[in-house]
């Protein structure tokens, strides 16, 4: 199996991207890795590591997509980028999965419009987030790409996430819920009520509406929402956690007693942080295109890149695309 | 000025409700308070406090609304409740504001359908939340009553919250933003984009879209969203904060070192909690009905009830209803 890694993706590229690839090649002996990016920079970076016996090669690309690039323009302006080059390798069957910590909008544009394209029967690809919670995780889709959604799209998001949860996260019978302002049937907006009817009729393991507090307690393996609601939910979780850590840090510096207490309790804080560590899962899959794509956070470190590579490896090895195709056939009306 | 307090509202009623009224009567010498509820229970409770010189009287009511009562049924089943009785006093001009920590859905039903009714020109009343953040607060509307909204309703929510922010929270020129998945113009869903056009044309101090992280940093005085998005935002803030405090508490008990650190840092934790204390503002106003109504959380303690009474006092004293009427005239097309 060959994994294609965009080495020009992360904010601090290429260092974490290359190191993550080295760590992955060491840990998962069965994979070959192609790093795509500026040849000499990647060679310099690779020389910093012991790569003896690892199957890592480099494919040169002339340019790189930055976080500032507009997704609507990259197709035209950066066709020779590491991102486009890497996705093309997967499209041509010369790679089994593509990993990047680069500009999410640009990946979506290149993958859905230019290279891999939408899978047959998929109305909208989705870019879910895997959210760490104490003792586990849940998948949230849509993470933001599709602000306005139709009920059928949400059901398809459920199908694709179910395939991902089964094949990659090893949850044999994942539960699916609709994010809402109340658990009771009839709560939510019109979109949620219409989607619930379709969910009930689908083969998904649908368990009804879920409120934020129950989602955080692991009440469902898969939480479905339109991209606006899902994105605001996701960003609220992140920014509330950040705010709380910031407030704590500030107050633990306020006086000597707090400083001593804070120093003693540091391992406890560390354990709290580990339970909501955004880098634990490395990246999020782009589901609904003809290829395996995992997109990591721009702030990814080497560990996050390694974990993203592992997600891509598991997705390819366990034929996530076949699982999605099967799931789609069960919910889409035969033409 | 006379404030009507539903003494059968809070989860632990009537103790915190009565004590809150006593505290308020003591602190704000200019108010008279009528406690509505079960006469003998309230007399017993009042006798526990020194009420010398305070203007507090009791109005008996035969029943009380509970948290389990369905809002759709209370109009029929509990017309003699402390809630209905209290609202009627305000309707008849025998009280200037009504305060309750009772069943929110029931207050909405009694106030909008049976007693005070919608103000002329108001399309939908709204029940915003005042959210404490470090160094201040912001108002979020809609808090949940109106899951599906139209653009004109959202603009009206902005108008009513602007009046409340000016007259009660003493913010002379409050900024209004739309909660969204990105700051840039064009982000958000169709509702947000349509509302933005109306906001731009309104006399509101509209500043565009706002993301959760900037809302938490105090980026806008008033954050507007449909009731589904607003409610999920609100509940996510609450449940993430709760989860973080729970995780901390758990980890600070894990070993001796953490226990000592935690004990020393307790005042620092307390200061963090104070900055996001949900009881600081006591309650949330029901805006858009013909009367001042403040609804507190069911878990309100005496301090929260006292603060809710103060909010009602300020709203009545500063003619919030007049301010809303004026604001409405400026955004509603003349018939």
Interface residues (C-beta under 8 A of the other chain):
Chain A: X133 X134 X144 X147 X148 X179 X180 X181 X187 X188 X189 X190 X192 X211 X212 X213 X216 X226 X227 X228 X229 X231 X232 X233 X235 X236 X237 X238 X239 X240 X241 X242 X243 X244 X247 X248 X251 X252 X254 X257 X258 X260 X261 X262 X263 X264 X265 X266 X267 X268 X269 X271 X272 X275 X276
Chain B: X133 X134 X144 X147 X148 X179 X180 X181 X187 X188 X189 X190 X192 X211 X212 X213 X216 X226 X227 X228 X229 X231 X232 X233 X235 X236 X237 X238 X239 X240 X241 X242 X243 X244 X247 X248 X251 X252 X254 X257 X258 X260 X261 X262 X263 X264 X265 X266 X267 X268 X269 X271 X272 X275 X276
